[in-house]
């Protein structure tokens, strides 16, 4: 998967991961992918809901030891 940008939102709590993700998504073209790293467990529900509402697609998410990683394709 080709990732255009990586956003490190680790250590931030709600709503900042969503705010930062939206800001980065606004800089991408349709079809491009943003990789987002978060530590806030609330993001497991918040990011997919936000992406769906905005017409974006969460291609994948991984829970790793140091972060949760989301791969979001801009709609």
DSSP file (Angstrom, degrees, kcal/mol; ACC not computed):
  #  RESIDUE AA STRUCTURE BP1 BP2  ACC     N-H-->O    O-->H-N    N-H-->O    O-->H-N    TCO  KAPPA ALPHA  PHI   PSI    X-CA   Y-CA   Z-CA
    1    1 A X              0   0    0      0, 0.0     2,-0.6     0, 0.0     0, 0.0   0.000 360.0 360.0 360.0 131.5    0.0    0.0    0.0
    2    2 A X        -     0   0    0      2,-0.0     2,-0.5     0, 0.0    31,-0.3  -0.758 360.0-161.9 -88.6 121.9    1.4    3.4   -1.0
    3    3 A X        -     0   0    0     -2,-0.6    31,-0.2     1,-0.1     3,-0.1  -0.909  11.5-169.6-107.1 124.9    1.1    5.9    1.9
    4    4 A X  S    S+     0   0    0     29,-2.2     2,-0.3    -2,-0.5    30,-0.2   0.877  72.0   8.6 -78.9 -39.7    1.4    9.6    1.0
    5    5 A X  E     -a   34   0A   0     28,-1.3    30,-2.7     2,-0.0     2,-0.4  -0.975  58.8-146.3-143.0 153.5    1.7   10.9    4.6
    6    6 A X  E     -a   35   0A   0     -2,-0.3     2,-0.5    28,-0.2    30,-0.2  -0.990  13.7-160.6-121.0 128.7    2.2    9.6    8.1
    7    7 A X  E     -a   36   0A   0     28,-3.4    30,-2.8    -2,-0.4     2,-0.9  -0.942   5.6-154.5-111.1 121.7    0.6   11.4   11.1
    8    8 A X  E     +a   37   0A   0     -2,-0.5    30,-0.1    28,-0.2    28,-0.1  -0.836  29.3 155.9 -95.9 103.2    1.9   10.8   14.6
    9    9 A X  E >   +a   38   0A   0     28,-2.8     3,-1.5    -2,-0.9    30,-0.5   0.025  23.2 142.8-113.2  24.1   -0.9   11.5   17.0
   10   10 A X  T 3   +     0   0    0     28,-0.2     3,-0.1     1,-0.2    28,-0.1  -0.388  65.7  23.4 -66.6 142.0    0.4    9.3   19.8
   11   11 A X  T 3  S+     0   0    0      1,-0.3     2,-0.3    -2,-0.1    -1,-0.2   0.334  95.8 117.7  86.0  -7.5   -0.1   10.7   23.3
   12   12 A X    <   -     0   0    0     -3,-1.5    28,-0.4     3,-0.0    27,-0.4  -0.705  51.4-149.1 -93.1 144.5   -3.1   12.8   22.2
   13   13 A X    >   -     0   0    0     -2,-0.3     3,-1.9     1,-0.1     4,-0.2  -0.731  42.5 -33.2-109.7 164.1   -6.5   12.3   23.6
   14   14 A X  T 3  S+     0   0    0      1,-0.3    -1,-0.1    -2,-0.3    29,-0.0  -0.213 121.8  17.3 -52.4 135.3   -9.9   12.8   22.1
   15   15 A X  T >> S+     0   0    0     -3,-0.1     4,-2.2     0, 0.0     3,-0.7  -0.960 111.2  72.9 -98.8   9.1  -10.7   14.9   20.1
   16   16 A X  H <> S+     0   0    0     -3,-1.9     4,-2.9     1,-0.2     5,-0.3   0.838  92.3  56.2 -59.9 -38.6   -7.2   15.9   19.0
   17   17 A X  H 3> S+     0   0    0      1,-0.2     4,-2.2     2,-0.2    -1,-0.2   0.914 112.4  44.5 -58.7 -38.2   -6.4   12.7   16.9
   18   18 A X  H <> S+     0   0    0     -3,-0.7     4,-2.8     2,-0.2    -2,-0.2   0.914 112.7  51.1 -69.4 -42.9   -9.5   13.4   14.9
   19   19 A X  H  X S+     0   0    0     -4,-2.2     4,-2.0     1,-0.2    -2,-0.2   0.934 114.4  43.2 -59.8 -47.1   -8.7   17.2   14.6
   20   20 A X  H  X S+     0   0    0     -4,-2.9     4,-2.3     2,-0.2    -1,-0.2   0.894 112.9  52.8 -66.6 -40.0   -5.2   16.4   13.4
   21   21 A X  H  X S+     0   0    0     -4,-2.2     4,-2.8    -5,-0.3    -2,-0.2   0.930 109.4  48.8 -61.9 -45.3   -6.4   13.6   11.0
   22   22 A X  H  X S+     0   0    0     -4,-2.8     4,-1.9     1,-0.2    -1,-0.2   0.919 109.7  52.3 -60.1 -43.7   -8.9   16.0    9.4
   23   23 A X  H  < S+     0   0    0     -4,-2.0     4,-0.4    -5,-0.2    -1,-0.2   0.912 113.4  43.4 -60.2 -43.6   -6.2   18.6    8.9
   24   24 A X  H >< S+     0   0    0     -4,-2.3     3,-1.4     1,-0.2     4,-0.4   0.894 110.2  55.3 -69.7 -39.8   -3.9   16.2    7.2
   25   25 A X  H >< S+     0   0    0     -4,-2.8     3,-1.4     1,-0.3    -1,-0.2   0.848  98.8  63.1 -62.0 -33.0   -6.6   14.6    5.1
   26   26 A X  T 3< S+     0   0    0     -4,-1.9    -1,-0.3     1,-0.3    -2,-0.2   0.717 100.0  54.1 -63.9 -19.9   -7.5   18.1    3.8
   27   27 A X  T <  S+     0   0    0     -3,-1.4    -1,-0.3    -4,-0.4    -2,-0.2   0.557  96.7  84.8 -90.6  -8.4   -4.0   18.3    2.2
   28   28 A X  S <  S-     0   0    0     -3,-1.4     2,-0.2    -4,-0.4     3,-0.1  -0.544  75.3-122.7 -94.8 159.2   -4.4   15.0    0.3
   29   29 A X    >   -     0   0    0     -2,-0.2     3,-2.1     1,-0.1    45,-0.3  -0.615  48.0 -77.1 -90.8 158.1   -5.9   14.3   -3.1
   30   30 A X  T 3  S+     0   0    0      1,-0.3    45,-0.2    -2,-0.2    -1,-0.1  -0.287 119.9  23.7 -55.0 133.9   -8.8   11.8   -3.5
   31   31 A X  T 3  S+     0   0    0     43,-2.6    -1,-0.3     1,-0.3    44,-0.1   0.194  92.9 123.4  93.4 -15.8   -7.5    8.3   -3.5
   32   32 A X    <   -     0   0    0     -3,-2.1    42,-2.9    -7,-0.1     2,-0.4  -0.405  56.6-126.6 -78.9 159.3   -4.4    9.0   -1.5
   33   33 A X  E     - B   0  73A   0    -31,-0.3   -29,-2.2    40,-0.2   -28,-1.3  -0.893  15.0-162.3-116.3 134.3   -3.7    7.3    1.8
   34   34 A X  E     -aB   5  72A   0     38,-2.8    38,-2.9    -2,-0.4     2,-0.6  -0.949  10.4-150.1-110.7 130.4   -2.9    8.7    5.2
   35   35 A X  E     -aB   6  71A   0    -30,-2.7   -28,-3.4    -2,-0.5     2,-0.4  -0.905  16.7-166.3-100.0 124.1   -1.3    6.5    7.9
   36   36 A X  E     -aB   7  70A   0     34,-2.8    34,-2.6    -2,-0.6     2,-0.5  -0.945   8.3-160.8-117.5 129.0   -2.3    7.7   11.4
   37   37 A X  E     +aB   8  69A   0    -30,-2.8   -28,-2.8    -2,-0.4     2,-0.3  -0.944  22.0 164.7-109.4 123.7   -0.6    6.5   14.6
   38   38 A X  E     -aB   9  68A   0     30,-2.6    30,-3.3    -2,-0.5   -28,-0.2  -0.917  33.9-165.7-133.9 160.2   -2.6    6.9   17.9
   39   39 A X        +     0   0    0    -30,-0.5     2,-0.6   -27,-0.4   -29,-0.1   0.494  62.7 104.2-116.9 -13.9   -2.5    5.7   21.4
   40   40 A X    >   -     0   0    0    -28,-0.4     3,-2.0   -31,-0.3     4,-0.2  -0.601  61.4-152.0 -74.1 115.6   -6.0    6.7   22.5
   41   41 A X  T >  S+     0   0    0     -2,-0.6     3,-1.6     1,-0.3     4,-0.3   0.749  91.1  71.9 -61.4 -24.2   -8.2    3.6   22.6
   42   42 A X  T >> S+     0   0    0      1,-0.3     4,-2.5     2,-0.2     3,-1.2   0.747  81.8  72.9 -62.1 -22.2  -11.2    5.8   21.8
   43   43 A X  H <>>S+     0   0    0     -3,-2.0     4,-1.9     1,-0.3     5,-0.6   0.737  77.9  75.6 -65.7 -22.2   -9.8    6.2   18.3
   44   44 A X  H <45S+     0   0    0     -3,-1.6     4,-0.3    -4,-0.2    -1,-0.3   0.843 114.0  22.2 -58.7 -32.8  -10.8    2.5   17.6
   45   45 A X  H <>5S+     0   0    0     -3,-1.2     4,-1.7    -4,-0.3    -2,-0.2   0.790 124.3  54.6 -97.7 -39.2  -14.4    3.8   17.3
   46   46 A X  H  X5S+     0   0    0     -4,-2.5     4,-2.7     2,-0.2     5,-0.2   0.912 104.9  48.8 -67.6 -46.0  -13.9    7.5   16.6
   47   47 A X  H  X5S+     0   0    0     -4,-1.9     4,-3.0     1,-0.2     5,-0.2   0.941 112.6  45.9 -66.9 -47.8  -11.6    7.3   13.5
   48   48 A X  H  ><S+     0   0    0     -5,-0.6     4,-2.5    -4,-0.3    -1,-0.2   0.910 115.1  48.9 -60.3 -38.5  -13.7    4.8   11.5
   49   49 A X  H  X S+     0   0    0     -4,-1.7     4,-2.2     2,-0.2    -2,-0.2   0.925 113.8  45.9 -64.8 -43.8  -16.9    6.7   12.4
   50   50 A X  H  X S+     0   0    0     -4,-2.7     4,-1.8     2,-0.2     6,-0.2   0.930 113.2  49.6 -63.3 -45.5  -15.3   10.0   11.3
   51   51 A X  H  <>S+     0   0    0     -4,-3.0     5,-3.0     1,-0.2     4,-0.4   0.925 111.7  48.4 -60.6 -45.5  -13.9    8.5    8.1
   52   52 A X  H ><5S+     0   0    0     -4,-2.5     3,-1.2     1,-0.2    -1,-0.2   0.914 110.7  50.4 -61.7 -43.9  -17.2    7.0    7.2
   53   53 A X  H 3<5S+     0   0    0     -4,-2.2    -1,-0.2     1,-0.2    -2,-0.2   0.817 112.5  48.1 -64.1 -30.6  -19.1   10.3    7.8
   54   54 A X  T 3<5S-     0   0    0     -4,-1.8    -1,-0.2    -5,-0.2    -2,-0.2   0.410 118.5-107.8 -92.2   2.3  -16.5   12.2    5.7
   55   55 A X  T < 5S+     0   0    0     -3,-1.2    -3,-0.2    -4,-0.4     2,-0.2   0.665  77.7 128.9  81.9  16.1  -16.7    9.7    2.7
   56   56 A X      < -     0   0    0     -5,-3.0     2,-0.4    -6,-0.2    -1,-0.3  -0.553  51.8-130.0 -99.2 167.8  -13.2    8.3    3.4
   57   57 A X  E     -C   73   0A   0     16,-2.4    16,-3.4    -2,-0.2     2,-1.0  -0.976   3.2-142.7-124.8 127.0  -12.3    4.6    3.8
   58   58 A X  E     -C   72   0A   0     -2,-0.4    14,-0.2    14,-0.2     3,-0.1  -0.786  20.5-175.3 -82.6 107.5  -10.3    2.9    6.5
   59   59 A X  E     -     0   0A   0     12,-2.7     2,-0.3    -2,-1.0    -1,-0.2   0.846  62.9 -16.4 -73.4 -34.6   -8.4    0.4    4.5
   60   60 A X  E     -C   71   0A   0     11,-1.1    11,-2.6    -3,-0.1     2,-0.3  -0.981  53.0-159.3-164.4 152.8   -6.8   -1.3    7.5
   61   61 A X  E     -C   70   0A   0     -2,-0.3     2,-0.4     9,-0.2     9,-0.2  -0.989  10.4-168.2-140.7 143.5   -6.0   -0.8   11.2
   62   62 A X  E     -C   69   0A   0      7,-2.5     7,-3.1    -2,-0.3     2,-0.7  -0.986  15.6-145.6-130.1 136.6   -3.4   -2.6   13.3
   63   63 A X  E     +C   68   0A   0     -2,-0.4     5,-0.2     5,-0.2     2,-0.2  -0.909  30.5 174.5-100.9 112.0   -3.0   -2.7   17.0
   64   64 A X        -     0   0    0      3,-2.9     3,-0.1    -2,-0.7    -2,-0.0  -0.582  46.1 -95.5-110.6 175.2    0.8   -2.8   17.7
   65   65 A X  S    S+     0   0    0      1,-0.2     3,-0.1    -2,-0.2    -1,-0.0   0.843 121.4  28.6 -62.9 -35.0    2.6   -2.6   21.0
   66   66 A X  S    S-     0   0    0      1,-0.2     2,-0.3   -56,-0.0    -1,-0.2   0.583 128.3  -1.8-104.2 -11.2    3.3    1.1   20.9
   67   67 A X        -     0   0    0     -3,-0.1    -3,-2.9   -57,-0.1     2,-0.5  -0.992  60.4-110.1-167.0 164.9    0.4    2.4   18.8
   68   68 A X  E     -BC  38  63A   0    -30,-3.3   -30,-2.6    -2,-0.3     2,-0.5  -0.947  37.7-154.3-103.6 130.1   -2.8    1.8   16.9
   69   69 A X  E     -BC  37  62A   0     -7,-3.1    -7,-2.5    -2,-0.5     2,-0.4  -0.925  10.1-170.1-114.4 128.5   -2.2    2.4   13.2
   70   70 A X  E     -BC  36  61A   0    -34,-2.6   -34,-2.8    -2,-0.5     2,-0.6  -0.915  11.4-156.3-114.3 141.7   -5.0    3.4   10.7
   71   71 A X  E     -BC  35  60A   0    -11,-2.6   -12,-2.7    -2,-0.4   -11,-1.1  -0.955  20.4-173.9-117.9 109.3   -4.6    3.5    7.0
   72   72 A X  E     -BC  34  58A   0    -38,-2.9   -38,-2.8    -2,-0.6     2,-0.5  -0.906  14.1-152.6-115.1 125.2   -7.3    5.9    5.6
   73   73 A X  E     -BC  33  57A   0    -16,-3.4   -16,-2.4    -2,-0.5   -40,-0.2  -0.828  25.6-120.1 -96.1 129.6   -7.9    6.5    1.9
   74   74 A X              0   0    0    -42,-2.9   -43,-2.6    -2,-0.5   -18,-0.1  -0.475 360.0 360.0 -71.1 134.7   -9.3    9.9    1.1
   75   75 A X              0   0    0     -2,-0.2    -1,-0.1   -45,-0.2   -45,-0.1   0.438 360.0 360.0 -80.5 360.0  -12.8    9.8   -0.6
